[in-house]
Amino acid sequence: MTTAVADFGLIGLAVMGQNLILNINDHGFKVCAYNRTVAKVDNFLANEAKGTEIVGAHSIEEFVAKLKRPRKIMLLVKAGSAVDAFIETLLPHLEEGDIVIDGGNSHYPDTQRRYEYLTSKKILFVGCGVSGGEEGARYGPSLMPGGNPEAWPHLKPIFQAIAAKAPDGAPCCDWVGEGGAGHFVKMVHNGIEYGDMQLITEVYQLLRDGLGLSDDEQGDIFEKWNKGVLDSFLIEITTDILRFKDTDGQPLVEKIRDAAGQKGTGKWTAISALDYGMPVTLIGEAVFARCLSAIKDERVRASKILAGPAHGAFTGDKAQLIKDLEQAMYASKIIASAQYKWNLNYGSIALMWRGGCIIRSAFLGDIKHAFDTNANLENLLFDPFFQEATAAAQSGWRNTIASAVVMGIPVPALGTALSFYDGYRTARLPANLLQAQRDYFGAHTYELDGQPGKWIHTNWTWPRSAPFSNFNSQTTLLP
């Protein structure tokens, strides 16, 4: 009879799975490892896990039997059908109160569905976002668990032990919420990551093509920025990338084909924003910028026939534009964060993202402080700190975009961030005309200023086509 010896079980022995198992072992918890290709289990135990307390299993039955109750099982397998297949394989061997955790990059509606399904089976399901890549998994990721709250007391000691630690020592892991909340927050994290990366690449192109700076010169600029308000993991690694030389001594980054890939999480964020009616324009532009980059051959043909600015070279003060770029990127990061209005615990999430994850930055501490000061903050732009920050960045932000337009350099993310800001601070937008157009061609009705909820339709062609003069051109519709 197999003895239950393990505190935690993990299925999936790709690099992320292996590193997470080693991390859990390092923190004093005994782990049982399983993989559908069982030879990987033996190989892992004989190599990376040699000399540890980690145990393996060669079947699902053996794997489940080696776990202490309530069993805590994490799946680190490819998102989609593989998750559902493993759940069905596990179910006959589980008991009421056992815990199944999906640590992959699942779409949150799938997590919600699995949560509801396993709740009906009296199994506690958790969808956990994991950020930080292979290194994070090994030495401390940012973990975003959500699902059945009854599971959290059992997982909390393990997850908070293995998670990255913020500068003040706080674990970058906390309970997010029920259902698909964990993977929803991970999706939002990845959407912000898309936006941050796009902002950085636009600034890189302005420095390279607009100012004609070498990669080493750019590296020096990014290193300086990383010591100020832009201090972040992505700025740090950009510095390293720009300075990295190929075997011939040339910058490797300049040899990489400019066609960006994507796995869909940024697109999910943009689609969810549309579904919820949230104007997350910067993330949408970041996704579309990747799509535009992917049609490389078409762009090359277009570059040979489409005219640009007659005088595209920058002729102003380079040092000033570099200062402006820093302000433009900082202000745009504020907008990227301010656009989110989903019902989430923003202060807690900002804490979870201060270490271990891809978007970790000092900037998140300012967000945490804003929500600590006002838990019901409507938008970051209503916080005094961020009001002052965007006001101080105004001149540099606008000069950057104006310079980019004159030089013919695309800045979709920087540009849409400023457009959102200007739209958000505009008390009267031209949507009144849009509403009139909708009513004209589709009788969609409109409201009058000062009379919300009173919907009106107008016969917009009556003044010139009606056969009698006393026709009532307006019809009031009940709300």
TIZA-730398 format. One record per residue: residue in three letters; x, y, z of N, C-alpha, C in turn. Coordinates in steps of 0.001 Angstrom, whole numbers, plus 500000, padded with zeros to 6 digits. Example, Ala and Ser with C-alpha at 12.3 -4.5 7.8 and 13.67 -1.06 7.14 Angstrom:
% residues 2
ALA513190494310507800512300495500507800513200496700507800SER512850497750507080513670498940507140512900500030507870
END
This chain:
% residues 479
MET500852498801500000500000500000500000500886501246500000THR500582502189499108501369503414498997501074504353500166THR502130504905500748501986505810501888501896507252501415ALA500966508021502002500835509438501679501961510207502370VAL502907510701501587504095511351502154504280512791501701ALA503610513188500601503885514484499983502876515549500410ASP503387516765500617502531517893500969501856518506499748PHE502433518258498581501985518937497364502313518061496165GLY501437518066495175501690517323493956501665518237492755LEU502546517969491788502585518802490584502671517928489345ILE501797518197488389501758517471487113502250518386486016GLY503275517939485305503834518727484209505286519069484463LEU506188518370483778507618518531484062508377519240482940ALA507745520238482342508517521151481499509353522015482454VAL510115522950481933511041523716482774510309524454483893MET509156525064483584508409525785484614508013524845485747GLY507505523672485397507089522708486411508243522238487264GLN509351521899486620510532521441487356511016522515488331ASN511096523758487836511607524838488688510685525124489863LEU509388525053489638508452525301490732508544524194491787ILE508710522953491349508882521840492289510136522053493144LEU511229522432492500512482522671493235512320523821494220ASN511586524843493833511320525986494706510532525541495937ILE509484524756495718508664524278496844509503523404497772ASN510338522549497190511221521690497990512186522523498835ASP512718523582498249513658524447498975513035525058500228HIS511710525189500221511030525836501351510440524827502338GLY510915523594502255510584522618503282509316521826503074PHE508743521869501881507540521095501592507900519932500671LYS507389518760500979507691517581500172506750517529498980VAL507328517350497780506557517392496547506612516052495833CYS505466515666495234505416514498494361505247514983492933ALA506107514498492035506102514934490644505526513853489744TYR504755514280488740504211513333487757504193514000486392ASN504392513192485367504320513659483985503714512547483138ARG502922512935482145502286511918481301503325511012480652THR504458511583480219505588510776479757506416510455480991VAL506218509265481550506779508955482868508302508907482867ALA508911508731481694510376508739481634510928510078482105LYS510161511152481927510594512470482380510675512538483902VAL509817511762484563509839511729486024511164511152486503ASP511545509998485944512797509353486342513997510217486012ASN513965510854484853515070511718484446515210512917485387PHE514075513496485768514078514632486681514631514233488050LEU514181513096488565514640512640489881516129512301489871ALA516630511831488730518035511420488639518974512595488380ASN518417513718487968519257514859487619518927516102488460GLU518002516937487983517730518206488656517293518031490109ALA516538516952490396516006516750491755516862515816492600LYS518007515428492082518871514501492819519323515111494147GLY519204514331495211519624514794496527518569515595497268THR517376515720496703516294516457497359515300515480497981GLU514268516031498601513200515226499198512081514944498207ILE512231515377496971511187515215495954510986513742495627VAL509722513335495497509395511961495103508647512006493777GLY508601510852493103507925510782491817506854509708491806ALA506061509721490750505020508709490559504967508324489088HIS504594507043488855504559506545487484503142506320486976SER502160506685487777500756506593487363499962507598488178ILE498785507946487666497909508865488399497518508261489739GLU497247506949489746496860506277490989497953506411492040GLU499196506149491650500324506253492579500527507707493014PHE500383508616492060500560510044492341499578510514493416VAL498301510211493222497276510646494175497485509984495536ALA497865508718495521498042507982496774499179508535497623LYS500164509188497000501315509711497736501059511085498359LEU499857511640498143499558512997498624498763512973499916LYS499195513796500863498460513956502113497141514694501856ARG496120514373502686494816515023502553494788516343503328PRO494036517324502857493425517344501532494505517424500467ARG494358516644499439495364516596498384495432517945497672LYS496636518399497430496865519680496755497634519389495476ILE496957519506494342497517519099493045497538520294492098MET498725520633491601498836521715490619499100521142489241LEU498346521643488254498567521292486856499362522408486195LEU500521522059485638501291523007484834501449522396483452VAL500322522356482750500263521773481407499718522824480456LYS499761522521479161499311523471478156497846523817478374ALA497536525106478309496156525551478509495242524958477448GLY493996524710477844493027524181476894492577522782477252SER492488521939476241491929520594476417492762519732477356ALA494079519977477426494934519165478296494531519327479760VAL494130520532480157493698520770481536492437519971481828ASP491469520045480921490226519300481113490482517797481151ALA491381517333480292491676515900480252492282515422481563PHE493207516180482132493825515776483407492818515840484549ILE491937516824484514490905516892485552490043515638485536GLU489634515221484341488801514008484227489569512767484658THR490874512740484374491696511595484785491847511542486301LEU491949512706486917492135512776488371490859512485489152LEU489720512921488636488475512900489402488134511561490067PRO488282510428489382487906509157490026488742508830491268HIS489892509480491422490809509163492515490784510203493632LEU489985511271493462489949512346494447488779512182495423GLU488879512872496536487829512843497552487342514255497829GLU486205514358498462485636515654498804486651516499499580GLY486813517760499138487737518671499809489137518682499240ASP489457517763498308490762517809497640490829519057496760ILE492060519490496491492271520764495796492998520528494475VAL492446521079493393493088521036492082493377522472491659ILE494626522733491280495074524077490910495546524073489460ASP495016524957488659495502525143487293496463526324487305GLY497754526036487126498775527078487138499197527523485759GLY498468527079484726498812527461483363498217528797482970ASN498352529123481685497868530415481178496457530274480631SER495541529773481438494178529533480972493396530832480869HIS492431530836479946491534531968479806490527531904480945TYR490254533056481558489460533044482792488040532476482621PRO487362532592481449486053531920481337486169530402481467ASP487282529826480979487501528382481145487699528042482614THR488413528914483330488624528694484765487304528781485521GLN486473529735485153485155529861485784484327528597485554ARG484361528095484327483620526868484001484122525690484823ARG485441525535484907486010524422485677485705524565487164TYR485728525788487657485394526053489059483970525579489367GLU483038525935488512481647525546488726481468524032488613TYR482145523439487652482043521991487450482594521226488652LEU483776521611489116484392520882490225483715521193491555THR483124522374491665482339522656492867481179521669492976SER480572521340491840479475520360491847479952518970492242LYS481255518718492079481848517427492457482454517480493862LYS482300518653494550482839518879495890484360518847495928ILE484962519240494809486411519401494703486709520898494667LEU487718521325495399488065522744495469489001523101494312PHE488518523927493405489314524282492221489863525694492361VAL491129525865491967491813527163492019492495527414490679GLY492264528564490117493008529012488939494047530010489405CYS495302529705489186496374530542489737497248531109488628GLY497251532417488483498184533046487568499590532950488133VAL500533532601487281501944532486487686502764533369486754SER503472534337487301504275535237486478505709535262486969GLY506612535456486021508021535555486374508903534655485529GLY508268533829484674509047532963483802509761531858484545GLU510738531270483888511454530121484457512227530507485710GLU512872531664485685513641532097486851512722532384488029GLY511573533009487739510614533283488791510100532009489429ALA509786531024488600509298529745489130510334529121490056ARG511601529266489722512654528630490515512944529374491817TYR512943530705491754513399531460492925512350532397493528GLY511167532467492930510122533294493505509269533970492458PRO508115533385492128507212534013491166506222534933491854SER505466535672491066504274536343491553503114535387491305LEU502358535089492366501264534121492269499938534825492507MET498956534529491654497642535178491714496545534124491792PRO496304533540492974495322532468493104493897532977493285GLY492964532303492629491548532604492803490739531350492524GLY489547531283493056488718530101492871487878529838494099ASN487945528619494613487191528263495808487938528740497051PRO487372529680497813488106530257498953488425529246500055GLU487712528121500082488006527101501092489393526489500889ALA489932526639499693491247526072499406492382526945499943TRP492146528245500104493218529184500404493947528890501719PRO493264528574502816494011528289504052495004527135503898HIS494701526192503032495605525052502815496782525420501896LEU496544526352500980497578526734500005498444527894500471LYS497885528738501299498563529973501698499971529748502250PRO500193528786503173501566528611503702502578528251502625ILE502149527458501649503057527036500579503273528174499590PHE502183528744499090502277529760498049503013531019498528GLN502724531455499745503391532678500215504853532422500582ALA505181531169500872506586530835501143507413530857499869ILE506853530335498785507631530205497542507560531453496670ALA506631532359496957506459533548496118507623534504496268ALA507793535353495264508782536436495361508423537333496537LYS509408538026497032509188538948498142509448540384497669ALA508541541272498036508705542692497729509848543256498568PRO510321544456498258511423545034499037511181545083500540ASP509907545185500951509614545212502388509404543820502970GLY509646542785502152509530541411502629508169540787502453ALA507181541545502001505830540999501815505810540032500644PRO505119538886500787505052537929499677504226538470498527CYS504685538231497313503958538687496124502905537650495751CYS502024537401496696500951536429496521499869536702497548ASP498630536776497089497500536905497996496276536371497268TRP495235536087498033494006535574497443493341536679496631VAL492952536362495397492389537360494490490865537399494571GLY490230536234494569488768536202494588488261534861494103GLU486959534753493977486342533476493613486328533258492099GLY485944532026491731485764531690490320487032531851489506GLY486912532560488383488059532734487486488899533950487785ALA488778534516489006489445535779489335490960535718489183GLY491574534597489580493027534489489513493549534622488091HIS492929533891487182493375533965485790492936535266485125PHE491858535871485617491472537184485110492556538206485433VAL493039538195486677494090539131487081495377538857486306LYS495694537589486067496881537261485272496723537785483849MET495507537684483298495249538203481963495481539716481928VAL494977540425482945495186541866483014496682542182483137HIS497390541400483949498845541558484072499500541469482698ASN499119540455481926499732540270480616499354541387479652GLY498121541916479791497726543041478959498564544267479259ILE498798544531480539499661545652480928501082545415480417GLU501514544173480474502836543811479953502932544153478465TYR501886543829477692501859544177476263502035545692476102GLY501277546459476905501338547912476792502703548462477146ASP503274547989478254504596548458478675505654548166477606MET505611546951477073506599546571476062506459547427474803GLN505218547704474403505013548533473212505511549953473431LEU505247550516474621505750551861474928507270551901474820ILE507923550879475368509390550845475348509911550736473920THR509252549905473106509743549746471727509544551019470913GLU508473551756471189508275553020470476509355554030470845VAL509693554100472125510758554999472560512089554569471952TYR512320553263471904513540552720471280513647553169469832GLN512522553115469076512577553522467674512827555020467532LEU512263555802468435512514557240468390513984557555468661LEU514577556817469594516003557020469886516876556544468727ARG516509555398468138517316554805467062517138555542465743ASP515869555631465286515617556183463956515439557695463979GLY514918558218465083514698559653465158515948560432465523LEU516653559950466548517854560666467009519146560038466501GLY519058558860465897520247558222465331521236557726466368LEU520759557368467554521653556908468617522010555444468445SER523214555082468847523647553694468790522966552897469900ASP523043551581469810522440550731470836523113550945472185ASP524420551132472186525118551386473448524670552710474067GLU524492553734473232524011555023473744522604554887474308GLN521785554104473621520439553863474125520476553090475445GLY521379552117475517521525551350476746521854552242477929ASP522715553225477700523074554175478766521845554975479219ILE521006555355478258519802556132478578518822555285479394PHE518597554054478960517676553181479684518211552864481082GLU519531552717481210520113552472482536519839553658483462LYS519973554862482938519705556063483735518226556120484123TRP517354555844483167515918555856483441515544554833484512ASN516250553719484521515920552661485476516260553051486912LYS516960554150487086517283554638488427516291555701488902GLY515298556000488058514317557032488396512910556483488435VAL511950557285487969510533556912488060510184555720487182LEU511012555400486203510737554280485302511359552965485778ASP511915552956486976512540551748487541511612550550487411SER512024549558486600511193548372486384512019547257485771PHE511468546063485833512127544887485250512291545043483742LEU511245545532483054511314545633481592512328546673481134ILE512454547780481866513482548770481529514870548181481782GLU514992547416482859516281546786483199516730545820482112ILE515816544948481667516231543952480670516447544611479308THR515732545710479035515960546429477780517380546975477735THR517871547457478872519265547917478963520219546792478584ASP519991545613479147520861544466478857520783544063477384ILE519572544059476835519381543655475442520109544602474500LEU519981545891474733520605546876473843522128546784473860ARG522695546326474964524155546233475077524707544875474655PHE523829543919474395524286542558474104524826542478472677LYS526036541934472541526687541829471240526702540387470743ASP526528540228469436526658538918468796528140538569468700THR528426537403468192529815536938468111530684537830467227ASP530056538589466325530823539489465457530967540882466055GLY530505541051467291530637542342467959529514543322467670GLN528563542928466822527443543799466490526266543546467439PRO525420544562467670524268544376468558523340543282468031LEU523076542294468847522237541167468418520809541619468129VAL520297542575468904518903542983468751518620543502467344GLU519624544121466699519413544680465372519354543602464288LYS519658542357464628519599541264463657518294540474463760ILE517494540804464759516255540064464988515162540581464058ARG514453539655463407513374540024462491512275540752463257ASP511830541876462730510861542733463426509410542280463168ALA509127541048463533507781540496463435507447539876464785ALA506595540552465559506331540137466936505350538981467002GLY505617538073467931504691536984468215503784537339469367GLN502756536539469581501874536712470727501121535416470978LYS500836535155472259500131533931472634498662534159472934GLY498208535413472838496776535666472940496296536356474191THR497132536421475245496631537001476499496384538506476385GLY497191539207475612496937540628475391495642540827474618LYS495416539962473623494172540026472857492972539752473763TRP493111538764474667492021538485475618491694539724476451THR492739540443476877492521541642477687491748542680476894ALA492150542896475647491476543886474807490024543480474551ILE489787542208474293488425541722474045487574541882475302SER488137541541476460487400541694477716487074543158477977ALA488023544043477640487774545476477812486588545913476963LEU486510545415475738485376545726474876484084545168475459ASP484152543938475968482958543312476558482436544103477752TYR483364544645478564482976545379479758482788546879479510GLY483033547313478269482878548727477955483951549603478554MET485146549054478757486258549809479333487187550301478217PRO487498551606478165488332552148477082489821551893477300VAL490206550622477259491623550267477458492332550362476106THR492406551579475598492885551790474234494358551451474063LEU495164551690475094496592551464474968496898549979474743ILE496209549108475482496437547669475307495984547235473918GLY494844547770473474494377547443472127495389547840471067GLU495948549032471200496958549487470235498212548619470294ALA498574548156471496499744547292471628499529545970470892VAL498313545435470989497994544192470276498038544423468772PHE497395545522468325497373545797466885498779546099466344ALA499632546695467168501013546962466728501739545650466452ARG501486544633467280502087543322467014501533542730465719CYS500223542907465508499622542402464274500234543084463058LEU500438544408463150501046545151462047502477544681461802SER503206544425462875504585543966462708504636542610462012ALA503599541802462196503605540436461658503484540411460139ILE502941541497459525502844541503458055504112542141457477LYS505232541561457841506557542099457509506739542293455998ASP506461541252455202506713541343453765505874542445453127GLU504639542578453580503760543622453052504296545002453403ARG504813545151454628505372546432455042506599546800454224VAL507413545799453906508611546060453104508215546592451723ARG507184545983451125506718546467449817506153547877449939ALA505382548124451015504784549446451206505853550511451409SER506953550141452060508010551115452345508654551659451080LYS508510550911449979509138551313448724508256552214447877ILE506959552322448241506054553100447386505286554191448128LEU505227554117449471504450555100450221505356556218450736ALA504928557451450497505731558624450888505579558915452376GLY506643559435452957506626559897454335506870561385454372PRO507219561932455537507479563376455643508636563807454745ALA508498564987454175509552565490453291510834565757454055HIS510703566206455294511875566494456122511702565760457447GLY511991564454457425511738563612458586512812563634459658ALA513985564151459343515080564125460314514804565098461459PHE515202564696462667515013565560463835516084566649463830THR515642567879463994516581569002463930516612569804465229GLY515912569335466247515845570087467491516920569698468487ASP516631569916469747517552569651470848517433568185471255LYS518421567367470948518359565933471232518265565657472728ALA519038566370473508519039566154474956517655566425475540GLN516992567462475019515654567795475517514648566721475124LEU514773566204473883513837565161473448514011563896474283ILE515232563582474676515468562412475522514771562599476876LYS514838563817477429514115564104478672512605564004478456ASP512145564501477297510719564432476979510250562983476870LEU511093562135476282510741560728476120510512560049477468GLU511339560368478442511164559793479777509811560190480350GLN509456561465480216508185561944480724507016561325479968ALA507161561193478663506091560612477851505836559162478231MET506909558412478454506746557006478814506141556876480209TYR506563557718481131506032557656482498504544558011482512ALA504178559082481827502777559486481783501922558416481118SER502439557793480071501685556749479370501501555517480241LYS502495555189481083502349554083482027501222554373483021ILE501107555625483448500029556004484353498684555768483681ILE498581556163482409497324555983481677497011554506481513ALA498022553693481235497798552251481074497204551659482334SER497621552138483484497101551634484757495764552276485103ALA495591553540484729494363554261485092493155553765484319GLN493366553137483153492248552738482310491443551584482894TYR492011550813483821491314549645484361490344550042485448LYS489080549597485313488057549902486314487288548642486694TRP487859547471486501487180546251486909487140546182488433ASN486206545417488960486001545337490410487050544424491037LEU488248544959491206489355544175491739489960544897492940ASN490693544136493758491402544718494895492741545254494393TYR492723546493493886493899547030493202495108547160494123GLY494871547568495367495990547714496291496695546397496513SER495931545330496752496505544011496976497211543502495727ILE496604543740494556497208543287493302498524544023493057ALA498547545320493335499792546082493163500897545499494031LEU500544545051495241501537544403496103502059543125495473MET501152542316494918501552541044494312502471541239493125TRP502342542384492464503124542637491255504417543397491516ARG504754543645492787505991544401493075507245543551492905GLY507109542240492849508262541361492678507851540094491959GLY508838539448491314508588538157490698507981538192489323CYS507155539208489006506449539198487729507131540107486705ILE506662540017485478507294540737484376507097542247484492ILE505948542697485004505684544135485043506099544767486371ARG506854544045487184507240544595488481508015545900488306SER507662546867489146508317548174489070508037548952490343ALA508868549962490584508676550837491738507362551590491628PHE506914551822490420505672552522490117504466551890490827LEU504496550563491018503372549870491644503194550270493101GLY504282550666493766504166551153495136503335552424495207ASP503459553287494184502659554510494141501182554179493941ILE500897553156493133499509552732492929498940552195494238LYS499732551382494944499279550824496225498942551954497204HIS499800552970497268499572554087498185498286554827497818ALA498046554977496505496842555692496066495584554973496539PHE495563553640496427494376552890496835494310552700498344ASP495449552772499018495424552780500490494783554074500996THR495086555171500314494542556468500698493048556545500425ASN492639555964499295491215555983498913490872554651498261ALA490295553745499046489969552405498553488944552448497429ASN488152553513497362487121553649496334487543554602495219LEU488841554737495031489365555644494009488772555299492642GLU488138556278492041487446556057490772488430555803489631ASN489540556482489662490550556387488618491848556943489197LEU492979556355488819494268556842489324494456558338489084LEU493849558843488023494029560249487684493336561188488671PHE492521560624489572491926561444490621492810561496491875ASP493864560712491910494789560734493037495754561919492876PRO495972562703493933496825563899493815498215563602493260PHE498820562478493665500165562157493193500180562011491674PHE499208561280491142499190561024489703498693562239488925GLN497859563071489555497497564342488916498742565193488696GLU499556565294489735500767566109489644501769565504488661ALA501858564174488663502805563497487764502447563725486304THR501162563588485967500765563800484574500864565273484187ALA500566566162485137500701567597484846502156567955484557ALA503063567395485355504491567685485170505017567114483856ALA504380566039483380504842565371482154504239565975480889GLN503279566889481038502524567416479896503405567867478734SER504310568762479010505102569358477935505926568300477204GLY506654567479477971507481566453477348506663565425476603TRP505528565064477151504627564083476540504152564566475169ARG503671565812475128503144566348473869504263566609472858ASN505404567091473337506527567330472421507015566038471788THR507023564966472579507460563671472057506577563223470901ILE505273563282471108504347562801470076504369563717468862ALA504467565020469102504556565958467978505814565689467154SER506938565443467830508197565153467130508088563864466328ALA507432562843466929507271561571466231506439561748464968VAL505386562539465046504525562779463882505307563491462790VAL506078564497463157506869565235462170507895564324461500MET508490563404462268509504562502461719508904561292461008GLY507602561100461145506967559954460496507226558641461207ILE507453558693462528507715557485463312506435557100464064PRO505935555892463881504662555507464516504786555382466024VAL503830555962466731503791555861468199502350555551468637PRO501819554394468250500410554103468556500094554071470038ALA500971553513470857500694553418472293500887554763472986LEU502008555436472710502229556763473292501125557726472866GLY500731557644471598499719558553471072498344558301471660THR497954557036471765496618556740472289496532557035473780ALA497658556919474493497661557270475913497324558746476091LEU497952559598475278497669561031475368496236561329474926SER495762560628473888494386560831473422493382560452474505PHE493657559355475218492767558971476310492771560051477384TYR493954560518477741494061561546478773493276562790478379ASP493460563234477125492756564435476682491246564201476609GLY490847562994476215489429562674476195488838562606477585TYR489610562047478531489129561868479898488954563207480614ARG489792564189480252489700565491480917488776566459480158THR488085565973479117487183566813478336485757566663478844ALA485181567753479331483834567700479906482769567451478835ARG482998567933477631482011567750476566482694567214475307LEU482486565946475044483028565293473855482037565415472694PRO482466565160471466481567565306470317480598564139470140ALA480399563339471185479482562196471095478034562644470940ASN477740563925471193476389564432470939476040564328469460LEU477002564675468602476790564542467164476654563076466784LEU477476562220467393477407560785467114476018560239467461GLN475480560665468618474149560213469025473078560683468034ALA473234561915467541472293562420466543472361561592465263GLN473561561238464836473721560400463641473053559041463834ARG473248558440465013472641557140465293471114557219465272ASP470597558326465795469146558485465807468617558729464391TYR469390559463463592468977559787462216468825558518461382PHE469859557668461377469800556519460473469187555261461090GLY469086555228462433468591553990463042467575554176464140ALA467113555389464356466129555669465407466581555110466756HIS467865555290467072468420554742468316468132555628469528THR467576556805469311467210557772470349468434558419471000TYR468153559472471776469203560204472473468603560835473725GLU469485561307474612469065562044475801469453563508475634LEU468704564407476250469053565819476260469892566124477496ASP470760567129477378471526567566478548470574567893479694GLY470917567416480871470113567697482050468887566825482190GLN468667565906481247467495565024481309467890563562481094PRO468830563034481880469237561635481697468068560695481948GLY467993559652481132466934558662481274465699558967480447LYS465593560155479869464462560520479012464925560412477564TRP464486559359476883464999559050475550464087559629474479ILE464694560271473507463959561011472489464387560556471101HIS463396560478470202463685560224468781463173561392467951THR463955561811466993463585562917466118463486562454464678ASN462483562976463960462393562776462518463250563869461875TRP464498563540461624465476564545461213465218565092459807THR464395564437458981464135564922457616462857565734457524TRP462089565854458614460780566524458563460822567975458067PRO461757568800458527461683570222458126461645570435456626ARG462216569533455808462251569783454375461371568845453566SER460787567811454232460042566838453438458622566591453911ALA458274567048455127456929566764455644455885567582454877PRO454715567005454554453699567718453766452882568704454573PHE452992568680455899452217569636456693453082570218457801SER452789571448458191453670572207459055453487571936460534ASN452393571303460933452181571117462359452590569728462835PHE453425569030462044453895567687462419454861567776463599ASN454620566947464637455500566944465810456744566137465469SER457867566803465341459090566130464875459777565307465943GLN459361565458467214460014564729468281459031563783468967THR459504562591469259458704561624469969459464561198471214THR458912561428472376459569561059473616459285559582473914LEU460324558821474161460188557409474488460472557194475950LEU459706556337476585459934556036477999461244555307478164PRO461946555550479283463216554869479516462996553382479754
END
